[in-house]
Amino acid sequence: MHKDLEEQQLLDHFAGLAMHASLANEELRMALIQDSRKESGISVTDYVAIDAYETAKAMLKARKEANNA
């Protein structure tokens, strides 16, 4: 039982670290979007939509390649 509690505490700790890293990554991404938008004149909404489209396209390509392998 003690071992299970220690494992759960470690999992919770790493989940917390992952959440903090994810939040920091998102803050950095938004800062980069703001900088890019200022330079290019593209609205944040358009920039995020373009980014989402490119990400989805890359994911579909990777899935297709994995299915063909």
N, CA, C and O atoms as a GROMACS GRO file, in nm:
protein
  276
    1MET      N    1   0.083  -0.120   0.000
    1MET     CA    2   0.000   0.000   0.000
    1MET      C    3   0.087   0.125   0.000
    1MET      O    4   0.058   0.221  -0.071
    2HIS      N    5   0.193   0.123   0.080
    2HIS     CA    6   0.283   0.239   0.088
    2HIS      C    7   0.348   0.267  -0.048
    2HIS      O    8   0.364   0.382  -0.089
    3LYS      N    9   0.386   0.158  -0.117
    3LYS     CA   10   0.447   0.173  -0.249
    3LYS      C   11   0.349   0.235  -0.348
    3LYS      O   12   0.387   0.320  -0.429
    4ASP      N   13   0.222   0.194  -0.342
    4ASP     CA   14   0.120   0.251  -0.431
    4ASP      C   15   0.102   0.400  -0.405
    4ASP      O   16   0.084   0.477  -0.500
    5LEU      N   17   0.107   0.441  -0.280
    5LEU     CA   18   0.093   0.582  -0.245
    5LEU      C   19   0.212   0.662  -0.298
    5LEU      O   20   0.194   0.771  -0.352
    6GLU      N   21   0.332   0.607  -0.283
    6GLU     CA   22   0.451   0.675  -0.336
    6GLU      C   23   0.443   0.688  -0.488
    6GLU      O   24   0.477   0.793  -0.543
    7GLU      N   25   0.399   0.583  -0.556
    7GLU     CA   26   0.386   0.588  -0.702
    7GLU      C   27   0.283   0.692  -0.743
    7GLU      O   28   0.304   0.766  -0.839
    8GLN      N   29   0.171   0.698  -0.670
    8GLN     CA   30   0.067   0.796  -0.703
    8GLN      C   31   0.118   0.938  -0.681
    8GLN      O   32   0.088   1.028  -0.760
    9GLN      N   33   0.195   0.958  -0.573
    9GLN     CA   34   0.250   1.091  -0.547
    9GLN      C   35   0.349   1.131  -0.656
    9GLN      O   36   0.352   1.247  -0.696
   10LEU      N   37   0.430   1.036  -0.704
   10LEU     CA   38   0.522   1.065  -0.813
   10LEU      C   39   0.446   1.097  -0.941
   10LEU      O   40   0.481   1.191  -1.013
   11LEU      N   41   0.342   1.019  -0.969
   11LEU     CA   42   0.261   1.046  -1.088
   11LEU      C   43   0.196   1.184  -1.079
   11LEU      O   44   0.194   1.258  -1.177
   12ASP      N   45   0.145   1.219  -0.962
   12ASP     CA   46   0.084   1.350  -0.944
   12ASP      C   47   0.187   1.461  -0.961
   12ASP      O   48   0.159   1.564  -1.021
   13HIS      N   49   0.307   1.438  -0.909
   13HIS     CA   50   0.415   1.537  -0.922
   13HIS      C   51   0.451   1.559  -1.069
   13HIS      O   52   0.462   1.673  -1.115
   14PHE      N   53   0.469   1.449  -1.142
   14PHE     CA   54   0.506   1.462  -1.283
   14PHE      C   55   0.392   1.520  -1.366
   14PHE      O   56   0.416   1.592  -1.462
   15ALA      N   57   0.268   1.488  -1.329
   15ALA     CA   58   0.154   1.548  -1.398
   15ALA      C   59   0.152   1.699  -1.376
   15ALA      O   60   0.122   1.776  -1.468
   16GLY      N   61   0.185   1.741  -1.254
   16GLY     CA   62   0.193   1.884  -1.224
   16GLY      C   63   0.304   1.951  -1.303
   16GLY      O   64   0.285   2.061  -1.356
   17LEU      N   65   0.420   1.886  -1.312
   17LEU     CA   66   0.531   1.942  -1.390
   17LEU      C   67   0.493   1.952  -1.537
   17LEU      O   68   0.524   2.052  -1.602
   18ALA      N   69   0.426   1.850  -1.589
   18ALA     CA   70   0.383   1.852  -1.729
   18ALA      C   71   0.284   1.965  -1.754
   18ALA      O   72   0.289   2.031  -1.858
   19MET      N   73   0.194   1.988  -1.658
   19MET     CA   74   0.096   2.095  -1.673
   19MET      C   75   0.166   2.231  -1.675
   19MET      O   76   0.133   2.317  -1.756
   20HIS      N   77   0.263   2.250  -1.585
   20HIS     CA   78   0.336   2.376  -1.582
   20HIS      C   79   0.415   2.398  -1.711
   20HIS      O   80   0.420   2.509  -1.763
   21ALA      N   81   0.476   2.291  -1.762
   21ALA     CA   82   0.551   2.302  -1.887
   21ALA      C   83   0.457   2.336  -2.002
   21ALA      O   84   0.491   2.416  -2.090
   22SER      N   85   0.339   2.275  -2.003
   22SER     CA   86   0.242   2.301  -2.108
   22SER      C   87   0.195   2.447  -2.103
   22SER      O   88   0.182   2.512  -2.207
   23LEU      N   89   0.169   2.498  -1.983
   23LEU     CA   90   0.127   2.637  -1.969
   23LEU      C   91   0.237   2.733  -2.013
   23LEU      O   92   0.210   2.833  -2.080
   24ALA      N   93   0.361   2.703  -1.975
   24ALA     CA   94   0.472   2.788  -2.016
   24ALA      C   95   0.489   2.785  -2.167
   24ALA      O   96   0.517   2.888  -2.229
   25ASN      N   97   0.473   2.668  -2.226
   25ASN     CA   98   0.483   2.655  -2.371
   25ASN      C   99   0.374   2.736  -2.440
   25ASN      O  100   0.399   2.802  -2.541
   26GLU      N  101   0.253   2.732  -2.386
   26GLU     CA  102   0.142   2.806  -2.445
   26GLU      C  103   0.166   2.957  -2.433
   26GLU      O  104   0.138   3.032  -2.526
   27GLU      N  105   0.218   3.001  -2.318
   27GLU     CA  106   0.249   3.143  -2.301
   27GLU      C  107   0.354   3.188  -2.402
   27GLU      O  108   0.344   3.296  -2.460
   28LEU      N  109   0.456   3.105  -2.422
   28LEU     CA  110   0.560   3.136  -2.519
   28LEU      C  111   0.503   3.140  -2.660
   28LEU      O  112   0.536   3.230  -2.738
   29ARG      N  113   0.418   3.044  -2.692
   29ARG     CA  114   0.356   3.040  -2.825
   29ARG      C  115   0.272   3.165  -2.850
   29ARG      O  116   0.277   3.223  -2.959
   30MET      N  117   0.196   3.207  -2.750
   30MET     CA  118   0.113   3.326  -2.767
   30MET      C  119   0.200   3.451  -2.782
   30MET      O  120   0.166   3.541  -2.859
   31ALA      N  121   0.312   3.457  -2.710
   31ALA     CA  122   0.403   3.571  -2.725
   31ALA      C  123   0.462   3.574  -2.866
   31ALA      O  124   0.475   3.681  -2.925
   32LEU      N  125   0.497   3.457  -2.919
   32LEU     CA  126   0.550   3.451  -3.055
   32LEU      C  127   0.444   3.491  -3.157
   32LEU      O  128   0.474   3.558  -3.256
   33ILE      N  129   0.320   3.448  -3.131
   33ILE     CA  130   0.211   3.488  -3.220
   33ILE      C  131   0.195   3.640  -3.219
   33ILE      O  132   0.179   3.701  -3.325
   34GLN      N  133   0.199   3.699  -3.102
   34GLN     CA  134   0.185   3.844  -3.091
   34GLN      C  135   0.297   3.915  -3.168
   34GLN      O  136   0.271   4.011  -3.241
   35ASP      N  137   0.420   3.867  -3.152
   35ASP     CA  138   0.533   3.927  -3.223
   35ASP      C  139   0.518   3.910  -3.373
   35ASP      O  140   0.541   4.005  -3.449
   36SER      N  141   0.482   3.790  -3.418
   36SER     CA  142   0.466   3.765  -3.561
   36SER      C  143   0.353   3.848  -3.619
   36SER      O  144   0.364   3.900  -3.730
   37ARG      N  145   0.245   3.860  -3.545
   37ARG     CA  146   0.130   3.937  -3.592
   37ARG      C  147   0.168   4.083  -3.612
   37ARG      O  148   0.130   4.145  -3.711
   38LYS      N  149   0.242   4.136  -3.517
   38LYS     CA  150   0.284   4.277  -3.528
   38LYS      C  151   0.369   4.299  -3.653
   38LYS      O  152   0.355   4.400  -3.721
   39GLU      N  153   0.456   4.203  -3.681
   39GLU     CA  154   0.545   4.217  -3.797
   39GLU      C  155   0.471   4.196  -3.929
   39GLU      O  156   0.500   4.264  -4.027
   40SER      N  157   0.374   4.104  -3.931
   40SER     CA  158   0.309   4.070  -4.058
   40SER      C  159   0.176   4.142  -4.079
   40SER      O  160   0.129   4.150  -4.192
   41GLY      N  161   0.117   4.192  -3.973
   41GLY     CA  162  -0.013   4.257  -3.985
   41GLY      C  163  -0.130   4.159  -3.985
   41GLY      O  164  -0.244   4.201  -4.005
   42ILE      N  165  -0.104   4.030  -3.963
   42ILE     CA  166  -0.209   3.929  -3.959
   42ILE      C  167  -0.276   3.934  -3.821
   42ILE      O  168  -0.208   3.948  -3.719
   43SER      N  169  -0.408   3.922  -3.819
   43SER     CA  170  -0.478   3.922  -3.690
   43SER      C  171  -0.443   3.795  -3.612
   43SER      O  172  -0.406   3.693  -3.671
   44VAL      N  173  -0.456   3.801  -3.480
   44VAL     CA  174  -0.428   3.684  -3.397
   44VAL      C  175  -0.520   3.569  -3.434
   44VAL      O  176  -0.476   3.454  -3.442
   45THR      N  177  -0.646   3.597  -3.458
   45THR     CA  178  -0.742   3.492  -3.495
   45THR      C  179  -0.699   3.422  -3.624
   45THR      O  180  -0.701   3.299  -3.632
   46ASP      N  181  -0.660   3.499  -3.723
   46ASP     CA  182  -0.614   3.440  -3.849
   46ASP      C  183  -0.486   3.359  -3.827
   46ASP      O  184  -0.471   3.250  -3.883
   47TYR      N  185  -0.395   3.412  -3.748
   47TYR     CA  186  -0.269   3.343  -3.723
   47TYR      C  187  -0.293   3.210  -3.653
   47TYR      O  188  -0.233   3.109  -3.690
   48VAL      N  189  -0.381   3.209  -3.553
   48VAL     CA  190  -0.413   3.085  -3.481
   48VAL      C  191  -0.482   2.986  -3.574
   48VAL      O  192  -0.454   2.866  -3.568
   49ALA      N  193  -0.572   3.034  -3.660
   49ALA     CA  194  -0.639   2.946  -3.755
   49ALA      C  195  -0.539   2.885  -3.852
   49ALA      O  196  -0.547   2.766  -3.882
   50ILE      N  197  -0.446   2.964  -3.902
   50ILE     CA  198  -0.342   2.913  -3.992
   50ILE      C  199  -0.258   2.809  -3.921
   50ILE      O  200  -0.227   2.704  -3.978
   51ASP      N  201  -0.219   2.838  -3.797
   51ASP     CA  202  -0.138   2.746  -3.717
   51ASP      C  203  -0.212   2.615  -3.695
   51ASP      O  204  -0.154   2.507  -3.707
   52ALA      N  205  -0.341   2.623  -3.662
   52ALA     CA  206  -0.421   2.502  -3.640
   52ALA      C  207  -0.433   2.420  -3.768
   52ALA      O  208  -0.425   2.298  -3.764
   53TYR      N  209  -0.453   2.488  -3.881
   53TYR     CA  210  -0.462   2.420  -4.009
   53TYR      C  211  -0.331   2.347  -4.042
   53TYR      O  212  -0.333   2.231  -4.082
   54GLU      N  213  -0.219   2.415  -4.024
   54GLU     CA  214  -0.089   2.354  -4.054
   54GLU      C  215  -0.061   2.236  -3.961
   54GLU      O  216  -0.005   2.135  -4.003
   55THR      N  217  -0.099   2.249  -3.835
   55THR     CA  218  -0.080   2.140  -3.739
   55THR      C  219  -0.165   2.020  -3.778
   55THR      O  220  -0.116   1.907  -3.778
   56ALA      N  221  -0.291   2.043  -3.811
   56ALA     CA  222  -0.380   1.934  -3.851
   56ALA      C  223  -0.329   1.866  -3.978
   56ALA      O  224  -0.333   1.744  -3.989
   57LYS      N  225  -0.283   1.945  -4.072
   57LYS     CA  226  -0.229   1.890  -4.197
   57LYS      C  227  -0.108   1.800  -4.169
   57LYS      O  228  -0.097   1.692  -4.226
   58ALA      N  229  -0.019   1.845  -4.081
   58ALA     CA  230   0.099   1.766  -4.048
   58ALA      C  231   0.060   1.637  -3.974
   58ALA      O  232   0.120   1.532  -3.997
   59MET      N  233  -0.041   1.646  -3.887
   59MET     CA  234  -0.086   1.527  -3.816
   59MET      C  235  -0.148   1.425  -3.911
   59MET      O  236  -0.122   1.306  -3.899
   60LEU      N  237  -0.227   1.471  -4.005
   60LEU     CA  238  -0.287   1.381  -4.104
   60LEU      C  239  -0.180   1.315  -4.190
   60LEU      O  240  -0.190   1.196  -4.222
   61LYS      N  241  -0.079   1.391  -4.229
   61LYS     CA  242   0.030   1.336  -4.309
   61LYS      C  243   0.105   1.229  -4.231
   61LYS      O  244   0.136   1.123  -4.284
   62ALA      N  245   0.133   1.257  -4.104
   62ALA     CA  246   0.204   1.160  -4.020
   62ALA      C  247   0.121   1.034  -4.001
   62ALA      O  248   0.175   0.923  -4.003
   63ARG      N  249  -0.009   1.050  -3.981
   63ARG     CA  250  -0.097   0.934  -3.964
   63ARG      C  251  -0.101   0.850  -4.092
   63ARG      O  252  -0.098   0.728  -4.086
   64LYS      N  253  -0.108   0.917  -4.205
   64LYS     CA  254  -0.111   0.847  -4.334
   64LYS      C  255   0.018   0.769  -4.355
   64LYS      O  256   0.015   0.654  -4.400
   65GLU      N  257   0.132   0.833  -4.323
   65GLU     CA  258   0.261   0.764  -4.337
   65GLU      C  259   0.271   0.646  -4.242
   65GLU      O  260   0.326   0.542  -4.278
   66ALA      N  261   0.218   0.661  -4.120
   66ALA     CA  262   0.221   0.550  -4.024
   66ALA      C  263   0.134   0.434  -4.070
   66ALA      O  264   0.170   0.318  -4.052
   67ASN      N  265   0.021   0.465  -4.130
   67ASN     CA  266  -0.068   0.360  -4.180
   67ASN      C  267  -0.008   0.288  -4.300
   67ASN      O  268  -0.034   0.169  -4.319
   68ASN      N  269   0.072   0.357  -4.379
   68ASN     CA  270   0.134   0.296  -4.496
   68ASN      C  271   0.260   0.218  -4.462
   68ASN      O  272   0.310   0.140  -4.543
   69ALA      N  273   0.313   0.238  -4.342
   69ALA     CA  274   0.438   0.171  -4.302
   69ALA      C  275   0.415   0.026  -4.264
   69ALA      O  276   0.509  -0.044  -4.229
   0.00000   0.00000   0.00000
